[in-house]
Each structure stands twice: as C-alpha cells, then as structure tokens.
C-alpha cells in the first residue's frame, strides 16, 4: 500500500511510520520548496520594486507606471498560495527576496508583494500551532537596497518573531537530523546572502557556504529537465563537505517571451501569457523526473540524491508536485 501523505505534518508523520527517517541528515531529506515564495499578493496595482528590470523602469517613464504594473504582474507573480497555505500543503523551503522601500521591508519580485513581517508571523504561527515538529528553511537569497540599518532591522525582526524557533548555525552542521532538532525548540534554518551580515550574526547560515542553488534560466520545460538531470549528476559525483542543494524546477520567462505578450491583447489561445502558464506546462514533466529519481533510488536502496526542490505555483494540479517531492523520502 502506498505511504499516505499528511501534508501539514508530513515530517512528523513519516518519522512515526519510519523511525529511521528522523535520523537522516536534513541534506538527505527531499523538501518541497517554492520559488519567489511570497509573491502571491502581486497584482496590477502592485508598485514596481527595486529589482525590476531596467527596461520596465524605462517603459514606465514612457507609458506610465500603471500600465507597466498591470501588464508586468503576470510575469512577477509566481505563487497563488500565501505562506500559511503553502506550509499547510507541505512546503518547507521558502525563497525570500526582500527590498527596503518607504522605510519598510517588503517581499518583492519586480513588484512589491507583502511586508516581511506578515510572512514571518505566518511561519511562527504554523510552527507554534499545527506544525510543531516540522522544519522550515528560510532562504534570504536576494536583498535589494538594504542599508546597514535595514539589514539590522531584518535580522532583529526574524529573531524577535521566531525567537527560540531559530536553529543557529553556530550550534549545528548541515548534517543535523530531525531527531537532533526535535530535542530542542529549534525549527527554522535561516540562510542569508549577505556575507558580511552572516559573519556578524553567527546564528545565520551563510548562504554561499552552506547552500547550492543553480538557476537553469530557460523558458523551455524540456531544456529545464535536461539541465536538472545534469546538475543532479554533478551533485552525485561531488565529494565536498555536505551542504544543502536546491533543484530549481521552474521555467523562467526571458525578454523575448515577455515582449511577445507585454502590452498585447488577443491572439492564439495557447500563447504563454504568464508565469502560471509556464508552470502549468512544466509541472507534469518535473513530476515525471521526480518519479524517475524515486524509482531509481528504490532499486538501489539508496537516497535519491534530491534535497530541496522548488517550483512556481505549487497549487497546480492539486499539489501533485508537492507529493512527488515528499515521496522521494520513502521507497516506491
């Protein structure tokens, strides 16, 4: 009988059914993650953010910001679910992109989405409520126009909101296990892109040293899967000190694709008009790739070699993609 997946508490549930799972290093656990995790609030009224493309800023001066915002939003929004809903559906890694605008810390992806404090509150509420045994990774992988004071404010916000839920780097290695963390109150690993800030704050996980997340940068889903396979094979042959690895399974729109659709209307029914359209075409192929890795691992009786996997619009196909990632943690 196929292992049941209880998404809100899948880590706890798997450990109850398979006690050895709790002794596995986190770097050898398959974790569903989301790309541009908190971009769900982006819509046609969302202001352009500091990380938006230079051409968008230039175009906004010609045709007006409002028109660019409306047409750019489908390419900036990468998730439908908010963070709370993603957590309840099993997502455990979050791609955080932060900018400092108007004296506040915002999640952004070309346009402003939601304030960082809202995201942190949702994580804390989940871990202190439904998901007391779940482990979450927050990856602050892009930080735009943050002053020293803004960096300090961000770090203080994380510490004050999450408190003893934070898993400090200076106490653990990448080989930390669920059972080790469950002996403490620690549930959140915080990765930080800025080297100077990470070195000053020993509780932060230095992103450059402890996490590998290559971007495949293609709008072609078949090319994407090929690049995923190439990267997976590279990781299998690596003998370096273990670190977290992120398989980016999202297709990325390029300027050529966006320009065909930006400021246009009508046209072919199969035209790709948004990141969601790209994700809709990509998810089935990625699920096939994940299922293949699981089958191979079962035959070998070994770990699949897949750690963190991220995608756009994790809600698609009723979250089948999420289940495919979680299933990598037990044999077929």
Secondary structure, DSSP 8 states (H G I E B T S, - for coil): ------GGGHHHHHHHH-GGGGGSBGGGS-EEEETTTT-TT--TT--B-TTS-HHHHHHHHHH-HHHHHHHHHHHH---SS-HHHHHHTT--EEEEEEEEETTEEEEESSBEEEEHHHHHHHHHHHHTTTTTT--EEEEEEEEES--HHHHHHHHHHHHHHHGGGB--GGG--TT-BHHHHHTSS--EEEEES-HHHHHH-TTSEEHHHHEE------S-HHHHHHHHHHHHHHHHT--SS--EEEEE------HHHHHHHTT-----TT---SHHHHHHHHHHHHHHHHHHHHHHHHHHTS--S--EEEES-TTGGGGHHHHHHHGGGS--
